[in-house]
Amino acid sequence: MDGMSFEKALGRLETIVEEMEGGKLSLEDMMKRFEEGQGLVKVCSAKLNQVERRIEILVKEGESVTAEPFAGEETEPEEVEDKPVSGLPF
């Protein structure tokens, strides 16, 4: 499961939820799906944590660029002059 993409893990998790809500699984199968779902939740959570750490808001202060952690709050974007910043990997 570790090499699974977020989208694939989430898709499988949604399928498991549908199967469990369908009411046609035996108790044994419900437990197997639950255990598999727990592993998928861990995969999704780890992937989201990785993305959260990578998402940063670049703030230009003079000639230097600093990174501030993404707060998760919606704010109006600041007007930033559109010119390339050297040294960035993208």
Backbone as a chain_set.jsonl record, in Angstrom:
{"seq": "MDGMSFEKALGRLETIVEEMEGGKLSLEDMMKRFEEGQGLVKVCSAKLNQVERRIEILVKEGESVTAEPFAGEETEPEEVEDKPVSGLPF", "coords": {"N": [[0.809, -1.204, 0.0], [2.087, 1.168, 0.465], [3.326, 2.298, -1.814], [1.2, 3.215, -3.22], [-0.796, 5.532, -5.027], [-2.318, 8.628, -3.957], [-4.82, 9.1, -5.129], [-5.571, 6.546, -6.045], [-5.662, 5.129, -3.63], [-7.674, 6.555, -2.298], [-9.825, 6.098, -4.015], [-10.122, 3.309, -3.754], [-10.771, 3.232, -1.057], [-13.246, 4.547, -1.087], [-14.715, 2.636, -2.502], [-14.671, 0.536, -0.689], [-16.156, 1.652, 1.407], [-18.67, 1.881, 0.152], [-19.213, -0.871, -0.263], [-19.356, -1.751, 2.392], [-21.478, -0.244, 3.357], [-23.46, -1.313, 1.825], [-24.486, -3.571, 3.019], [-24.299, -6.292, 2.445], [-22.13, -7.807, 3.095], [-20.43, -10.341, 4.944], [-19.768, -10.651, 8.484], [-17.105, -11.286, 8.875], [-15.974, -10.497, 6.383], [-16.576, -7.801, 6.544], [-14.873, -7.015, 8.612], [-12.393, -7.503, 7.399], [-12.476, -5.619, 5.325], [-12.657, -3.315, 6.84], [-10.161, -3.309, 8.146], [-8.472, -3.115, 5.903], [-9.332, -0.645, 5.012], [-8.463, 1.0, 7.102], [-5.706, 0.917, 6.718], [-5.593, 2.18, 4.233], [-6.53, 4.713, 4.906], [-4.393, 5.587, 6.437], [-2.428, 5.722, 4.433], [-3.527, 7.731, 2.765], [-3.61, 9.86, 4.579], [-0.87, 10.196, 5.15], [0.056, 10.941, 2.613], [-1.352, 13.355, 2.267], [-0.239, 14.822, 4.354], [2.386, 15.041, 3.44], [2.003, 16.637, 1.184], [0.943, 18.926, 2.367], [3.172, 19.84, 3.787], [4.745, 20.534, 1.648], [3.363, 22.546, 0.395], [3.707, 25.836, 0.276], [3.587, 29.292, 0.918], [5.038, 31.656, -1.017], [6.741, 34.485, -0.158], [7.716, 37.543, -1.156], [10.308, 39.475, -0.116], [11.93, 42.214, -0.499], [14.96, 41.508, -2.021], [15.196, 38.925, -1.252], [13.638, 35.705, -0.926], [11.272, 34.294, 1.106], [9.772, 31.508, 2.783], [6.556, 30.82, 3.948], [4.623, 28.808, 6.089], [1.739, 27.127, 4.824], [-1.333, 28.283, 5.818], [-3.864, 27.386, 5.493], [-6.101, 28.883, 5.428], [-8.432, 30.817, 3.626], [-7.439, 33.588, 1.939], [-7.272, 36.845, 0.494], [-5.36, 36.992, -2.421], [-2.099, 38.399, -2.499], [-0.873, 41.081, -4.473], [1.661, 40.34, -6.576], [4.696, 41.03, -8.131], [5.259, 39.746, -11.33], [7.864, 38.062, -11.964], [10.569, 35.931, -12.815], [12.031, 33.811, -10.325], [15.191, 33.053, -9.379], [16.877, 29.937, -8.742], [14.795, 28.341, -7.879], [13.169, 25.143, -8.046], [11.218, 24.884, -10.032]], "CA": [[0.0, 0.0, 0.0], [2.923, 2.361, 0.598], [3.607, 2.889, -3.108], [-0.073, 3.548, -3.851], [-1.053, 6.968, -5.145], [-3.421, 9.137, -3.148], [-6.069, 8.923, -5.864], [-5.912, 5.129, -6.054], [-6.028, 4.772, -2.258], [-8.971, 7.167, -2.003], [-10.816, 5.377, -4.806], [-10.357, 2.006, -3.117], [-11.449, 3.519, 0.204], [-14.642, 4.829, -1.424], [-15.32, 1.352, -2.861], [-14.848, -0.205, 0.567], [-17.279, 2.27, 2.122], [-19.89, 1.463, -0.551], [-19.436, -2.284, 0.029], [-19.75, -1.894, 3.788], [-22.803, 0.341, 3.509], [-24.403, -2.134, 1.08], [-25.106, -4.526, 3.93], [-24.271, -7.664, 1.929], [-20.9, -8.475, 3.509], [-20.45, -11.067, 6.216], [-19.02, -9.974, 9.541], [-15.681, -11.524, 8.579], [-15.606, -9.622, 5.271], [-16.628, -6.413, 7.049], [-13.644, -6.787, 9.371], [-11.29, -7.424, 6.436], [-12.589, -4.329, 4.636], [-12.334, -2.286, 7.829], [-8.707, -3.311, 8.316], [-7.9, -2.573, 4.676], [-9.668, 0.784, 5.025], [-7.577, 1.68, 8.054], [-4.418, 1.072, 6.04], [-5.762, 3.188, 3.187], [-6.63, 6.013, 5.577], [-3.021, 5.96, 6.791], [-1.755, 6.114, 3.193], [-4.065, 9.034, 2.359], [-3.18, 10.853, 5.559], [0.56, 10.445, 4.944], [0.197, 11.705, 1.366], [-1.824, 14.721, 2.516], [0.758, 15.486, 5.194], [3.518, 15.381, 2.575], [1.605, 17.767, 0.344], [0.814, 20.091, 3.235], [4.518, 20.348, 4.066], [5.31, 21.097, 0.422], [2.635, 23.748, -0.014], [4.159, 27.009, 1.02], [3.33, 30.567, 0.259], [6.276, 32.408, -1.17], [6.575, 35.901, 0.125], [8.897, 38.263, -1.615], [10.716, 40.575, 0.759], [13.122, 42.793, -1.105], [15.611, 40.604, -2.968], [15.163, 37.542, -0.765], [12.34, 35.038, -0.916], [11.111, 33.434, 2.269], [8.594, 30.652, 2.708], [5.726, 30.764, 5.138], [3.765, 27.629, 6.019], [0.374, 27.324, 4.371], [-2.195, 28.329, 6.99], [-5.115, 26.711, 5.205], [-7.192, 29.837, 5.417], [-8.573, 31.529, 2.369], [-7.214, 35.021, 2.038], [-7.138, 37.446, -0.82], [-3.948, 36.937, -2.827], [-1.394, 39.665, -2.606], [-0.381, 41.354, -5.808], [3.097, 40.111, -6.613], [5.262, 41.288, -9.443], [5.48, 38.479, -12.016], [9.161, 37.885, -12.586], [11.138, 34.659, -12.364], [12.913, 33.794, -9.16], [16.229, 32.061, -9.646], [17.156, 28.983, -7.677], [13.641, 27.501, -7.557], [13.178, 23.957, -8.901], [10.129, 24.858, -11.002]], "C": [[0.849, 1.263, 0.0], [3.188, 3.052, -0.733], [2.357, 3.347, -3.845], [-0.254, 5.059, -3.909], [-2.233, 7.355, -4.263], [-4.755, 8.841, -3.821], [-6.522, 7.468, -5.87], [-6.365, 4.678, -4.664], [-7.407, 5.318, -1.91], [-10.085, 6.45, -2.766], [-11.156, 4.03, -4.188], [-11.11, 2.197, -1.805], [-12.932, 3.799, -0.04], [-15.381, 3.541, -1.79], [-15.61, 0.535, -1.608], [-16.042, 0.336, 1.339], [-18.601, 1.844, 1.483], [-20.224, 0.006, -0.244], [-19.947, -2.476, 1.457], [-21.149, -1.332, 4.023], [-23.874, -0.478, 2.8], [-25.095, -3.191, 1.921], [-25.07, -5.975, 3.476], [-23.034, -8.444, 2.366], [-21.121, -9.228, 4.82], [-19.635, -10.274, 7.24], [-17.516, -10.107, 9.299], [-15.192, -10.601, 7.463], [-15.633, -8.149, 5.682], [-15.345, -6.085, 7.799], [-12.439, -6.664, 8.438], [-11.292, -6.071, 5.737], [-12.217, -3.192, 5.583], [-10.825, -2.179, 8.012], [-8.007, -2.74, 7.092], [-8.137, -1.06, 4.623], [-8.774, 1.572, 5.96], [-6.202, 1.911, 7.435], [-4.482, 2.147, 4.962], [-5.876, 4.587, 3.768], [-5.235, 6.501, 5.961], [-2.246, 6.426, 5.567], [-2.209, 7.515, 2.78], [-3.594, 10.139, 3.297], [-1.703, 11.205, 5.38], [0.788, 11.275, 3.688], [-0.236, 13.151, 1.567], [-0.836, 15.495, 3.386], [1.98, 15.892, 4.383], [3.195, 16.617, 1.741], [1.504, 19.035, 1.184], [2.179, 20.701, 3.551], [5.115, 21.022, 2.838], [4.62, 22.382, -0.018], [3.089, 24.9, 0.882], [3.831, 28.244, 0.211], [4.646, 31.324, 0.204], [5.974, 33.892, -0.983], [7.863, 36.611, -0.276], [9.141, 39.457, -0.687], [12.028, 41.133, 0.22], [13.686, 41.849, -2.131], [15.56, 39.155, -2.497], [13.735, 37.0, -0.804], [12.307, 34.139, 0.301], [9.836, 32.623, 2.098], [7.864, 30.7, 4.033], [4.831, 29.55, 5.014], [2.358, 28.01, 5.581], [-0.553, 27.234, 5.567], [-3.525, 27.63, 6.746], [-6.317, 27.629, 5.19], [-7.234, 30.542, 4.081], [-8.398, 33.017, 2.628], [-7.097, 35.557, 0.636], [-5.657, 37.418, -1.2], [-3.351, 38.327, -2.933], [-0.937, 39.839, -4.037], [1.133, 41.25, -5.774], [3.566, 40.348, -8.031], [5.65, 39.961, -10.082], [6.835, 38.464, -12.711], [9.796, 36.632, -12.006], [12.072, 34.816, -11.176], [13.928, 32.693, -9.4], [16.409, 31.132, -8.455], [15.978, 28.108, -7.308], [13.597, 26.325, -8.528], [12.065, 23.893, -9.927], [10.049, 26.136, -11.787]], "O": [[0.38, 2.321, -0.421], [3.266, 4.28, -0.777], [2.446, 3.818, -4.978], [0.088, 5.775, -2.968], [-3.041, 6.51, -3.876], [-5.702, 8.39, -3.176], [-7.709, 7.182, -5.718], [-7.338, 3.934, -4.536], [-8.217, 4.622, -1.296], [-11.165, 6.222, -2.222], [-12.324, 3.652, -4.104], [-11.994, 1.405, -1.477], [-13.781, 3.336, 0.721], [-16.546, 3.373, -1.428], [-16.669, -0.082, -1.488], [-16.847, -0.432, 1.865], [-19.545, 1.486, 2.188], [-21.382, -0.324, 0.008], [-20.859, -3.267, 1.697], [-21.918, -1.89, 4.805], [-25.057, -0.365, 3.121], [-26.179, -3.656, 1.567], [-25.749, -6.815, 4.067], [-22.905, -9.623, 2.039], [-21.892, -8.804, 5.681], [-18.909, -9.344, 6.89], [-16.756, -9.158, 9.495], [-14.127, -9.995, 7.577], [-14.813, -7.353, 5.225], [-14.791, -4.998, 7.639], [-11.566, -5.824, 8.656], [-10.243, -5.447, 5.573], [-11.554, -2.232, 5.19], [-10.276, -1.077, 8.03], [-7.057, -1.969, 7.222], [-7.251, -0.297, 4.237], [-8.371, 2.691, 5.643], [-5.607, 2.975, 7.608], [-3.546, 2.928, 4.796], [-5.371, 5.545, 3.182], [-4.928, 7.686, 5.829], [-1.496, 7.401, 5.635], [-1.384, 8.379, 2.482], [-3.222, 11.225, 2.852], [-1.328, 12.376, 5.449], [1.604, 12.197, 3.684], [0.431, 14.071, 1.094], [-0.623, 16.689, 3.175], [2.549, 16.96, 4.606], [4.015, 17.526, 1.614], [1.937, 20.103, 0.75], [2.329, 21.922, 3.58], [5.896, 21.965, 2.96], [5.211, 23.207, -0.715], [2.864, 24.9, 2.092], [3.804, 28.223, -1.02], [5.278, 31.595, 1.225], [5.059, 34.447, -1.591], [8.948, 36.301, 0.216], [8.282, 40.321, -0.512], [13.1, 40.578, 0.464], [12.966, 41.422, -3.033], [15.854, 38.247, -3.275], [12.764, 37.751, -0.725], [13.204, 33.322, 0.507], [8.933, 33.011, 1.357], [8.473, 30.63, 5.101], [4.321, 29.281, 3.927], [1.854, 29.08, 5.923], [-0.565, 26.219, 6.264], [-4.238, 27.313, 7.698], [-7.439, 27.179, 4.96], [-6.199, 30.829, 3.48], [-9.115, 33.618, 3.428], [-6.85, 34.805, -0.307], [-4.801, 37.779, -0.394], [-3.987, 39.281, -3.381], [-0.649, 38.865, -4.732], [1.804, 41.976, -5.04], [2.93, 39.93, -8.999], [6.302, 39.135, -9.443], [6.947, 38.806, -13.888], [9.586, 36.309, -10.836], [12.793, 35.805, -11.043], [13.563, 31.534, -9.6], [16.129, 31.496, -7.313], [16.134, 27.202, -6.49], [13.944, 26.476, -9.699], [11.98, 22.9, -10.649], [9.183, 26.277, -12.65]]}, "num_chains": 1, "name": "protein.A"}
